[in-house]
């Protein structure tokens, strides 16, 4: 009987501890501004994250969210806070379709799907998806491309790395807090 009471006391204490610990977990939940009801990023105060449906552990500093998967894969997501929005930079890889490696970013760049593309000309003009056009500024020292659209679209600052005929672009996506949208 004494062992049963001891076991019951330990079980009750364990359940209470689990409930209290879980109640203290808070999470930042984010969605694309153009799809405010569909959460794509959740950052819990216990170091767990969910990004596009996949679970991770994470750490966060002033510039990056560092994700680590169960298989030890890692990803670093650059971000910038802009008031109550987060600008999340997502990487996309493009391959040169025209021009020479010595030309830097000049030329036509396509993703493997063949649809998504950028074209940069030597005279400072660009085309995105053959839909959006404008001028760009290249900052090689900081690894950035500033897109200034002809349409009334907000300018975009892209981060890039160039490796021969492979161009990786970190494209900015504005996010809104899911809780903020639910409260409206």
Secondary structure, 3 states (H helix, E strand, C coil): CHHHHHHHHHHHHHHHHHHHHHHCCCEEEEEEHHHCCCEEEEEECCCEEEECCEEEEEEECCCEEEEECCCCCEEEEEEEEECCEEEEEEEEEEEECCCCHHHCCCEEEECCCCCCEEEECCCCEEEECCCEEEEEEEECCCCEEEEEECCCCCCEEEEEEEECCEEEEEEEEEEEEHHHHHCC
